Amino acid sequence: MPLLKVENLSKSFGGLKAVSNLDIVINQGELIGLIGPNGAGKTTVFNILTGVYEKTEGKMTFLDKDVSGLKPYQVTQRGMARTFQNIRLFSDLSVIDNVKVAYHQRTSYSTFSALFRLPSYFSGEDEMHRKAMELLKIFNLDDKAEEMAKNLPYGEQRRLEIARALATDPKLLLLDEPAAGMNPQETHDLMNLIRWIREKFKLTILLIEHDMSLVMGVCERIYVLDYGMIIAQGTPDDIKRNPKVIEAYLGEEVV
């Protein structure tokens, strides 16, 4: 049974069809890339999968259940978490509070306990703090736990956003251009981090990325999107040699 199965997925904005008849299958434990030129519809696909946009047509099955029409928080509760192309941290909260926000959907205490400050509230908060610090340590951010998120350097903000997504305990992690704005050394470190967190957290990962060194170095299979349609899929070696992919990126016909 595939972890995620997308069938004939389409999205129209007025007369513009941004995604057309998309078919994607992702199996448990895979690390999949979704690439394509600017404006190909990649982030639109992520927005549909995570409930930000409502699909126009098609079907989305996650863990063998239809997730069409769910709100973003419901998609997250089902086990699908994401990062964003433009970092969307809670900039005026501390680093650790950004992670704690994601843990709140998994808290063991009730609203009643929180309101009246019962022992279960304090034990639940202590557990949340401990788990958040463990995550921050993994991403080398534990020494900055009390700093404001907006004061972190760009690369550390990227890592914090991934940590926050992992705090929701996802089965599928969607990374939207995680290497954007990073230098070559940071990108190399990120590649190793993506591999490591997949093994550590037993994750399945789908990522959008323009940095081909990262995509070809870390992904096992790749889907290529152009004008909202899948034009190729296969291993990194298959994609490198595919004439349709070369044409889409270079903008000229391949003879």
GIHUCOR-V959590 format. One record per pair of residues at least 12 apart in sequence whose ideal C-beta (glycine too) atoms are under 10 Angstrom apart, sorted by sequence separation. I is the first residue (numbers start at 0). J is the second residue. If there is no record, write none. Layout:
i:I j:J
i:I j:J
This chain:
i:7 j:19
i:8 j:20
i:9 j:21
i:21 j:33
i:33 j:45
i:47 j:59
i:66 j:78
i:88 j:100
i:107 j:119
i:108 j:120
i:132 j:144
i:143 j:155
i:148 j:160
i:177 j:189
i:178 j:190
i:206 j:218
i:220 j:232
i:221 j:233
i:231 j:243
i:241 j:253
i:242 j:254
i:5 j:18
i:7 j:20
i:8 j:21
i:48 j:61
i:54 j:67
i:61 j:74
i:64 j:77
i:66 j:79
i:106 j:119
i:107 j:120
i:108 j:121
i:131 j:144
i:161 j:174
i:177 j:190
i:193 j:206
i:204 j:217
i:205 j:218
i:208 j:221
i:220 j:233
i:221 j:234
i:230 j:243
i:231 j:244
i:6 j:20
i:7 j:21
i:8 j:22
i:53 j:67
i:54 j:68
i:106 j:120
i:108 j:122
i:109 j:123
i:160 j:174
i:204 j:218
i:220 j:234
i:221 j:235
i:230 j:244
i:231 j:245
i:6 j:21
i:7 j:22
i:8 j:23
i:53 j:68
i:59 j:74
i:62 j:77
i:107 j:122
i:108 j:123
i:140 j:155
i:148 j:163
i:160 j:175
i:174 j:189
i:177 j:192
i:178 j:193
i:193 j:208
i:204 j:219
i:206 j:221
i:219 j:234
i:220 j:235
i:221 j:236
i:223 j:238
i:5 j:21
i:6 j:22
i:50 j:66
i:53 j:69
i:61 j:77
i:62 j:78
i:107 j:123
i:108 j:124
i:128 j:144
i:139 j:155
i:140 j:156
i:143 j:159
i:161 j:177
i:177 j:193
i:218 j:234
i:219 j:235
i:221 j:237
i:222 j:238
i:230 j:246
i:231 j:247
i:5 j:22
i:6 j:23
i:49 j:66
i:50 j:67
i:61 j:78
i:62 j:79
i:106 j:123
i:138 j:155
i:157 j:174
i:160 j:177
i:205 j:222
i:207 j:224
i:218 j:235
i:220 j:237
i:221 j:238
i:230 j:247
i:4 j:22
i:5 j:23
i:6 j:24
i:48 j:66
i:50 j:68
i:61 j:79
i:105 j:123
i:106 j:124
i:108 j:126
i:140 j:158
i:217 j:235
i:220 j:238
i:221 j:239
i:223 j:241
i:225 j:243
i:4 j:23
i:5 j:24
i:21 j:40
i:50 j:69
i:51 j:70
i:107 j:126
i:108 j:127
i:138 j:157
i:139 j:158
i:140 j:159
i:157 j:176
i:158 j:177
i:174 j:193
i:189 j:208
i:215 j:234
i:216 j:235
i:225 j:244
i:3 j:23
i:4 j:24
i:5 j:25
i:47 j:67
i:49 j:69
i:50 j:70
i:51 j:71
i:59 j:79
i:103 j:123
i:106 j:126
i:107 j:127
i:138 j:158
i:157 j:177
i:190 j:210
i:193 j:213
i:197 j:217
i:215 j:235
i:218 j:238
i:221 j:241
i:223 j:243
i:3 j:24
i:4 j:25
i:17 j:38
i:18 j:39
i:19 j:40
i:23 j:44
i:49 j:70
i:50 j:71
i:80 j:101
i:102 j:123
i:105 j:126
i:106 j:127
i:137 j:158
i:138 j:159
i:157 j:178
i:172 j:193
i:189 j:210
i:214 j:235
i:215 j:236
i:223 j:244
i:225 j:246
i:226 j:247
i:1 j:23
i:2 j:24
i:3 j:25
i:4 j:26
i:17 j:39
i:18 j:40
i:21 j:43
i:49 j:71
i:50 j:72
i:102 j:124
i:105 j:127
i:138 j:160
i:140 j:162
i:157 j:179
i:186 j:208
i:190 j:212
i:194 j:216
i:225 j:247
i:1 j:24
i:2 j:25
i:3 j:26
i:17 j:40
i:18 j:41
i:21 j:44
i:50 j:73
i:51 j:74
i:135 j:158
i:138 j:161
i:157 j:180
i:190 j:213
i:193 j:216
i:194 j:217
i:215 j:238
i:221 j:244
i:224 j:247
i:225 j:248
i:1 j:25
i:2 j:26
i:3 j:27
i:16 j:40
i:50 j:74
i:102 j:126
i:103 j:127
i:135 j:159
i:137 j:161
i:138 j:162
i:154 j:178
i:156 j:180
i:157 j:181
i:172 j:196
i:186 j:210
i:189 j:213
i:190 j:214
i:193 j:217
i:211 j:235
i:214 j:238
i:215 j:239
i:223 j:247
i:1 j:26
i:2 j:27
i:17 j:42
i:18 j:43
i:23 j:48
i:46 j:71
i:49 j:74
i:50 j:75
i:99 j:124
i:102 j:127
i:105 j:130
i:134 j:159
i:137 j:162
i:172 j:197
i:187 j:212
i:191 j:216
i:192 j:217
i:193 j:218
i:223 j:248
i:0 j:26
i:1 j:27
i:2 j:28
i:3 j:29
i:17 j:43
i:18 j:44
i:21 j:47
i:48 j:74
i:49 j:75
i:75 j:101
i:101 j:127
i:102 j:128
i:136 j:162
i:153 j:179
i:154 j:180
i:186 j:212
i:187 j:213
i:190 j:216
i:191 j:217
i:0 j:27
i:2 j:29
i:17 j:44
i:50 j:77
i:134 j:161
i:135 j:162
i:138 j:165
i:153 j:180
i:154 j:181
i:158 j:185
i:177 j:204
i:183 j:210
i:186 j:213
i:190 j:217
i:211 j:238
i:1 j:29
i:3 j:31
i:18 j:46
i:76 j:104
i:99 j:127
i:102 j:130
i:134 j:162
i:137 j:165
i:153 j:181
i:154 j:182
i:157 j:185
i:161 j:189
i:172 j:200
i:178 j:206
i:179 j:207
i:189 j:217
i:211 j:239
i:17 j:46
i:18 j:47
i:50 j:79
i:75 j:104
i:76 j:105
i:98 j:127
i:99 j:128
i:102 j:131
i:134 j:163
i:153 j:182
i:177 j:206
i:179 j:208
i:181 j:210
i:183 j:212
i:187 j:216
i:10 j:40
i:17 j:47
i:49 j:79
i:51 j:81
i:98 j:128
i:101 j:131
i:154 j:184
i:155 j:185
i:158 j:188
i:170 j:200
i:172 j:202
i:173 j:203
i:174 j:204
i:175 j:205
i:176 j:206
i:177 j:207
i:178 j:208
i:179 j:209
i:186 j:216
i:12 j:43
i:48 j:79
i:49 j:80
i:99 j:130
i:100 j:131
i:131 j:162
i:134 j:165
i:135 j:166
i:154 j:185
i:158 j:189
i:161 j:192
i:165 j:196
i:169 j:200
i:170 j:201
i:171 j:202
i:172 j:203
i:173 j:204
i:174 j:205
i:175 j:206
i:176 j:207
i:177 j:208
i:178 j:209
i:179 j:210
i:49 j:81
i:51 j:83
i:72 j:104
i:95 j:127
i:98 j:130
i:99 j:131
i:102 j:134
i:131 j:163
i:134 j:166
i:153 j:185
i:154 j:186
i:157 j:189
i:161 j:193
i:164 j:196
i:168 j:200
i:170 j:202
i:171 j:203
i:172 j:204
i:173 j:205
i:174 j:206
i:175 j:207
i:176 j:208
i:178 j:210
i:181 j:213
i:10 j:43
i:21 j:54
i:48 j:81
i:95 j:128
i:98 j:131
i:101 j:134
i:152 j:185
i:169 j:202
i:170 j:203
i:171 j:204
i:172 j:205
i:173 j:206
i:174 j:207
i:175 j:208
i:176 j:209
i:177 j:210
i:10 j:44
i:18 j:52
i:49 j:83
i:97 j:131
i:98 j:132
i:154 j:188
i:158 j:192
i:162 j:196
i:165 j:199
i:169 j:203
i:171 j:205
i:172 j:206
i:173 j:207
i:174 j:208
i:176 j:210
i:178 j:212
i:17 j:52
i:21 j:56
i:22 j:57
i:27 j:62
i:46 j:81
i:96 j:131
i:98 j:133
i:131 j:166
i:154 j:189
i:157 j:192
i:161 j:196
i:165 j:200
i:169 j:204
i:178 j:213
i:8 j:44
i:10 j:46
i:18 j:54
i:19 j:55
i:20 j:56
i:21 j:57
i:23 j:59
i:24 j:60
i:25 j:61
i:45 j:81
i:95 j:131
i:98 j:134
i:130 j:166
i:177 j:213
i:178 j:214
i:10 j:47
i:18 j:55
i:19 j:56
i:20 j:57
i:45 j:82
i:46 j:83
i:94 j:131
i:95 j:132
i:98 j:135
i:165 j:202
i:176 j:213
i:211 j:248
i:9 j:47
i:17 j:55
i:18 j:56
i:19 j:57
i:21 j:59
i:45 j:83
i:97 j:135
i:130 j:168
i:5 j:44
i:8 j:47
i:16 j:55
i:18 j:57
i:45 j:84
i:95 j:134
i:127 j:166
i:8 j:48
i:12 j:52
i:16 j:56
i:95 j:135
i:98 j:138
i:42 j:83
i:94 j:135
i:5 j:47
i:10 j:52
i:42 j:84
i:98 j:140
i:5 j:48
i:10 j:53
i:11 j:54
i:12 j:55
i:41 j:84
i:42 j:85
i:97 j:140
i:10 j:54
i:11 j:55
i:94 j:138
i:3 j:48
i:9 j:54
i:10 j:55
i:11 j:56
i:95 j:140
i:8 j:54
i:9 j:55
i:10 j:56
i:94 j:140
i:95 j:141
i:98 j:144
i:7 j:54
i:8 j:55
i:9 j:56
i:10 j:57
i:94 j:141
i:97 j:144
i:8 j:56
i:9 j:57
i:94 j:142
i:95 j:143
i:96 j:144
i:5 j:54
i:7 j:56
i:8 j:57
i:94 j:143
i:95 j:144
i:96 j:145
i:6 j:56
i:7 j:57
i:8 j:58
i:93 j:143
i:94 j:144
i:95 j:145
i:97 j:147
i:98 j:148
i:6 j:57
i:7 j:58
i:8 j:59
i:93 j:144
i:94 j:145
i:95 j:146
i:96 j:147
i:97 j:148
i:5 j:57
i:6 j:58
i:93 j:145
i:94 j:146
i:96 j:148
i:5 j:58
i:6 j:59
i:93 j:146
i:94 j:147
i:95 j:148
i:139 j:192
i:4 j:58
i:5 j:59
i:6 j:60
i:93 j:147
i:94 j:148
i:97 j:151
i:138 j:192
i:4 j:59
i:5 j:60
i:92 j:147
i:93 j:148
i:137 j:192
i:3 j:59
i:4 j:60
i:5 j:61
i:91 j:147
i:92 j:148
i:94 j:150
i:3 j:60
i:4 j:61
i:90 j:147
i:91 j:148
i:92 j:149
i:93 j:150
i:94 j:151
i:2 j:60
i:3 j:61
i:89 j:147
i:90 j:148
i:91 j:149
i:137 j:195
i:138 j:196
i:1 j:60
i:2 j:61
i:3 j:62
i:4 j:63
i:8 j:67
i:88 j:147
i:89 j:148
i:90 j:149
i:97 j:156
i:137 j:196
i:0 j:60
i:1 j:61
i:2 j:62
i:88 j:148
i:89 j:149
i:90 j:150
i:1 j:62
i:2 j:63
i:88 j:149
i:90 j:151
i:94 j:155
i:98 j:159
i:101 j:162
i:102 j:163
i:105 j:166
i:0 j:62
i:1 j:63
i:86 j:148
i:94 j:156
i:97 j:159
i:101 j:163
i:104 j:166
i:105 j:167
i:137 j:199
i:0 j:63
i:3 j:66
i:86 j:149
i:88 j:151
i:97 j:160
i:100 j:163
i:101 j:164
i:103 j:166
i:104 j:167
i:105 j:168
i:137 j:200
i:95 j:159
i:98 j:162
i:99 j:163
i:101 j:165
i:102 j:166
i:103 j:167
i:104 j:168
i:86 j:151
i:94 j:159
i:97 j:162
i:98 j:163
i:101 j:166
i:102 j:167
i:90 j:156
i:97 j:163
i:98 j:164
i:100 j:166
i:101 j:167
i:102 j:168
i:134 j:200
i:86 j:153
i:95 j:162
i:98 j:165
i:99 j:166
i:100 j:167
i:101 j:168
i:88 j:156
i:94 j:162
i:98 j:166
i:101 j:169
i:87 j:156
i:88 j:157
i:94 j:163
i:97 j:166
i:86 j:156
i:86 j:157
i:88 j:159
i:88 j:160
i:86 j:159
i:87 j:160
i:86 j:160
i:89 j:163
i:82 j:157
i:88 j:163
i:2 j:78
i:3 j:79
i:87 j:163
i:2 j:79
i:82 j:159
i:83 j:160
i:82 j:160
i:81 j:160
i:82 j:161
i:82 j:162
i:80 j:161
i:82 j:163
i:83 j:164
i:82 j:164
i:80 j:163
i:81 j:164
i:80 j:164
i:79 j:164
i:80 j:165
i:80 j:166
i:81 j:167
i:80 j:167
i:79 j:167
i:80 j:168
i:81 j:169
i:75 j:164
i:78 j:167
i:80 j:169
i:78 j:168
i:79 j:169
i:80 j:170
i:81 j:171
i:82 j:172
i:83 j:173
i:84 j:174
i:85 j:175
i:76 j:167
i:78 j:169
i:79 j:170
i:80 j:171
i:81 j:172
i:82 j:173
i:83 j:174
i:84 j:175
i:85 j:176
i:75 j:167
i:76 j:168
i:77 j:169
i:78 j:170
i:79 j:171
i:80 j:172
i:81 j:173
i:82 j:174
i:83 j:175
i:84 j:176
i:75 j:168
i:77 j:170
i:78 j:171
i:79 j:172
i:80 j:173
i:81 j:174
i:82 j:175
i:83 j:176
i:84 j:177
i:86 j:179
i:75 j:169
i:77 j:171
i:78 j:172
i:79 j:173
i:80 j:174
i:81 j:175
i:82 j:176
i:83 j:177
i:85 j:179
i:86 j:180
i:72 j:167
i:74 j:169
i:82 j:177
i:84 j:179
i:83 j:179
i:74 j:171
i:74 j:173
i:62 j:170
i:61 j:170
i:62 j:171
i:61 j:171
i:49 j:171
i:80 j:202
i:48 j:171
i:84 j:207
i:49 j:173
i:79 j:203
i:81 j:205
i:82 j:206
i:48 j:173
i:78 j:203
i:82 j:207
i:84 j:209
i:49 j:175
i:79 j:205
i:81 j:207
i:45 j:173
i:44 j:173
i:45 j:174
i:46 j:175
i:45 j:175
i:44 j:175
i:42 j:175
i:41 j:175
i:42 j:176
i:41 j:176
i:31 j:171
i:33 j:173
i:33 j:174
i:29 j:171
i:30 j:172
i:32 j:174
i:33 j:175
i:27 j:170
i:27 j:171
i:25 j:171
i:48 j:205
i:45 j:205
i:44 j:205
i:45 j:206
i:45 j:207
i:30 j:193
i:44 j:207
i:30 j:194
i:41 j:206
i:42 j:207
i:41 j:207
i:3 j:170
i:30 j:197
i:41 j:208
i:2 j:170
i:3 j:171
i:29 j:197
i:39 j:207
i:41 j:209
i:2 j:171
i:28 j:197
i:3 j:173
i:28 j:198
i:30 j:202
i:31 j:203
i:32 j:204
i:33 j:205
i:34 j:206
i:35 j:207
i:37 j:209
i:28 j:201
i:29 j:202
i:30 j:203
i:31 j:204
i:32 j:205
i:33 j:206
i:34 j:207
i:36 j:209
i:27 j:201
i:28 j:202
i:29 j:203
i:30 j:204
i:31 j:205
i:32 j:206
i:33 j:207
i:34 j:208
i:35 j:209
i:27 j:202
i:28 j:203
i:29 j:204
i:30 j:205
i:31 j:206
i:32 j:207
i:33 j:208
i:34 j:209
i:27 j:203
i:28 j:204
i:29 j:205
i:30 j:206
i:32 j:208
i:34 j:210
i:26 j:203
i:34 j:211
i:25 j:203
i:44 j:222
i:25 j:204
i:32 j:211
i:25 j:205
i:34 j:214
i:44 j:224
i:32 j:213
i:33 j:214
i:34 j:215
i:41 j:222
i:43 j:224
i:23 j:205
i:32 j:214
i:41 j:223
i:32 j:215
i:41 j:224
i:44 j:227
i:34 j:218
i:39 j:223
i:40 j:224
i:43 j:227
i:32 j:217
i:33 j:218
i:39 j:224
i:40 j:225
i:32 j:218
i:39 j:225
i:40 j:226
i:41 j:227
i:30 j:217
i:31 j:218
i:32 j:219
i:34 j:221
i:35 j:222
i:36 j:223
i:38 j:225
i:39 j:226
i:40 j:227
i:30 j:218
i:31 j:219
i:32 j:220
i:33 j:221
i:34 j:222
i:35 j:223
i:36 j:224
i:38 j:226
i:39 j:227
i:40 j:228
i:29 j:218
i:30 j:219
i:31 j:220
i:32 j:221
i:33 j:222
i:34 j:223
i:35 j:224
i:36 j:225
i:38 j:227
i:39 j:228
i:29 j:219
i:30 j:220
i:31 j:221
i:32 j:222
i:33 j:223
i:34 j:224
i:35 j:225
i:36 j:226
i:28 j:219
i:29 j:220
i:31 j:222
i:32 j:223
i:33 j:224
i:34 j:225
i:35 j:226
i:39 j:230
i:35 j:227
i:26 j:219
i:35 j:228
i:26 j:220
i:35 j:229
i:25 j:220
i:35 j:230
i:24 j:220
i:33 j:229
i:35 j:231
i:25 j:222
i:34 j:231
i:24 j:222
i:23 j:222
i:33 j:232
i:3 j:203
i:22 j:222
i:32 j:232
i:2 j:203
i:21 j:222
i:23 j:224
i:31 j:232
i:1 j:203
i:3 j:205
i:2 j:205
i:21 j:224
i:32 j:235
i:34 j:238
i:19 j:224
i:18 j:224
i:21 j:227
i:23 j:229
i:32 j:238
i:19 j:226
i:20 j:227
i:21 j:228
i:22 j:229
i:18 j:226
i:19 j:227
i:20 j:228
i:21 j:229
i:24 j:232
i:36 j:244
i:39 j:247
i:17 j:226
i:18 j:227
i:19 j:228
i:20 j:229
i:23 j:232
i:35 j:244
i:16 j:226
i:17 j:227
i:18 j:228
i:19 j:229
i:22 j:232
i:34 j:244
i:16 j:227
i:18 j:229
i:36 j:247
i:15 j:227
i:16 j:228
i:35 j:247
i:36 j:248
i:34 j:247
i:35 j:248
i:36 j:249
i:34 j:248
i:36 j:250
i:11 j:227
i:10 j:227
i:9 j:227
i:8 j:227
i:9 j:228
